[in-house]
Amino acid sequence: MHSSDIAWIKKTNDELKTRNAKLAELLKASRDKLQVLHQQLEELAAPPSTYGTYLEPSPNGKTAEVFTAGRLMRLAISPLINPDDLVPGIQVRLGEAHEIVEACSYTTTGKLAILVEMIDPTRALIVDQQGEEHVARLAHPLANPINRRPRAGDTVLVDLKAGYVFEIIPKTEVARLVLEETPDATYADIGGLDTQIEQIHDAVELPFTHPQLYRDYQLHPPKGVLLYGPPGCGKTLIAKAVANSLASRVGDGESSYFINVKGPELLNKYVGETERRIRLIFERARELAEAGRPVIIFFDEMDSIFRTRGSGVSSDMETTVVPQLLTELDGVESLSNVIVIGATNREELIDPAVLRPGRLDVKIRVGRPTKDNAKEIFARHLDQSVPTADSVDKLIEVACEYMYADRPYVELTLVTGEVETLHYRDFISGAMIANIVDRAKKSAIKAHLAGDPRGITADQLRQAIDAENRESEDMPNTANPDEWSRITHRTGIRVAHARVIGGN
């Protein structure tokens, strides 16, 4: 055989080997593809998976308790699952034979409920949207002590059938009802109420700042304070200043808590809802107080929530709401750093049981400002930093003389036939003075833009006072003459007729 024939045979063999190798690769790829297609066909033909909520391991340690399809079942666990992945509350996928084949994640959708209280570290009492109570377990992330623990008033995501709480929804019911703020108001912002400030300082701050002295004298701090008097005279401002002062005196530099309860939002037409919300507020206060920081619960317009029972002034709601408050007030005694402050301009409407000693112990009247008080209030709103055409002291003196002049406002005819005249000065409030200063500032700005010299003038203050008085003439209700006795705090006078005189 010639060498050329040998070379040709060798070349042919090499080509055949290469072709066979390619065919083998192609066959292998086709086989792998067929296997994938076969697997996909098997998956398509497999029955649908069901899911359930893993509750806990069974006592035998080999199976698990699972809530699925509305039933509590004891199921086998696939050996391919890591037991550490099975934690209470997690979703699990079930195989054809109802064995646990996969540990999934926690559910992220469901119903919302309100957590009322913790029963133990892993169980909680919750209330659904219909007001029904349930006991549910906490899912593993919530029961883990390293995470933020649920607390009363939290809105939580629940599966009521499985009986598990999965997540804290960042929208608490208490947050919608109250404002937990650190007030920036101070006693320096309040003018003309030195006597009232001293009274509330003695009643509220001394027990916080000198608790040992109170214990030595076996004296219990007051549970609550009522600030009452005409509207606009500084009741809310005093309460905020107390919270601010307590933060600097008691809290080691930390802020205090001022829970400002929004009364109208507290009321609810459903039976028992208002009472439940009151419980939530006090439960929240107790939790905050456990950290040792001062907590003030402030009820503004207290008469709108806790009216006298059986008075007929409002609905029968107060027959259950008032006892709930009384229960909470009686429970405050175990806490040394929680105090309730109420404010109202209709103190006669509040149930007497709320006001008796041992509950709202201290009652402080915040009255209308005198002329000297008015000067102090003016000085808070019209200081040296404000542009004025004359000295600030002179402007304040002119404004107060004008405000407190003998200018008739209302003529009251008493049942005895006597006639008494009330003047504009009898209706002055701190809020009114603040509004007068703002009017004068706006007038000065307009005058300056029109080309007049810069600064507030005495005439602008007088005009602002006249404008404020004119607007107030249409406000009072003359249909009920006795209202004038209450407005002026002359409760001993019986009024038969009231007539607005005006005069500006």
Secondary structure as GFF3:
##gff-version 3
##sequence-region A 1 504
A	DSSP	alpha_helix	3	45	.	.	.	ID=ss1
A	DSSP	beta_strand	50	57	.	.	.	ID=ss2
A	DSSP	beta_strand	63	68	.	.	.	ID=ss3
A	DSSP	beta_strand	71	76	.	.	.	ID=ss4
A	DSSP	three_ten_helix	83	85	.	.	.	ID=ss5
A	DSSP	beta_strand	91	94	.	.	.	ID=ss6
A	DSSP	beta_strand	100	103	.	.	.	ID=ss7
A	DSSP	beta_strand	111	120	.	.	.	ID=ss8
A	DSSP	beta_strand	123	127	.	.	.	ID=ss9
A	DSSP	beta_strand	133	138	.	.	.	ID=ss10
A	DSSP	alpha_helix	140	143	.	.	.	ID=ss11
A	DSSP	beta_strand	155	159	.	.	.	ID=ss12
A	DSSP	beta_strand	164	169	.	.	.	ID=ss13
A	DSSP	alpha_helix	173	177	.	.	.	ID=ss14
A	DSSP	beta_strand	178	181	.	.	.	ID=ss15
A	DSSP	three_ten_helix	187	189	.	.	.	ID=ss16
A	DSSP	alpha_helix	194	200	.	.	.	ID=ss17
A	DSSP	pi_helix	201	205	.	.	.	ID=ss18
A	DSSP	alpha_helix	206	209	.	.	.	ID=ss19
A	DSSP	alpha_helix	211	216	.	.	.	ID=ss20
A	DSSP	beta_strand	224	228	.	.	.	ID=ss21
A	DSSP	alpha_helix	235	249	.	.	.	ID=ss22
A	DSSP	beta_strand	257	261	.	.	.	ID=ss23
A	DSSP	alpha_helix	263	266	.	.	.	ID=ss24
A	DSSP	alpha_helix	273	289	.	.	.	ID=ss25
A	DSSP	beta_strand	295	299	.	.	.	ID=ss26
A	DSSP	three_ten_helix	302	304	.	.	.	ID=ss27
A	DSSP	alpha_helix	318	331	.	.	.	ID=ss28
A	DSSP	three_ten_helix	332	334	.	.	.	ID=ss29
A	DSSP	beta_strand	338	344	.	.	.	ID=ss30
A	DSSP	three_ten_helix	347	349	.	.	.	ID=ss31
A	DSSP	alpha_helix	352	355	.	.	.	ID=ss32
A	DSSP	beta_strand	362	365	.	.	.	ID=ss33
A	DSSP	alpha_helix	371	381	.	.	.	ID=ss34
A	DSSP	alpha_helix	392	403	.	.	.	ID=ss35
A	DSSP	beta_strand	408	414	.	.	.	ID=ss36
A	DSSP	beta_strand	419	423	.	.	.	ID=ss37
A	DSSP	three_ten_helix	424	427	.	.	.	ID=ss38
A	DSSP	alpha_helix	430	449	.	.	.	ID=ss39
A	DSSP	alpha_helix	458	472	.	.	.	ID=ss40
A	DSSP	alpha_helix	482	487	.	.	.	ID=ss41
A	DSSP	beta_strand	495	500	.	.	.	ID=ss42
###
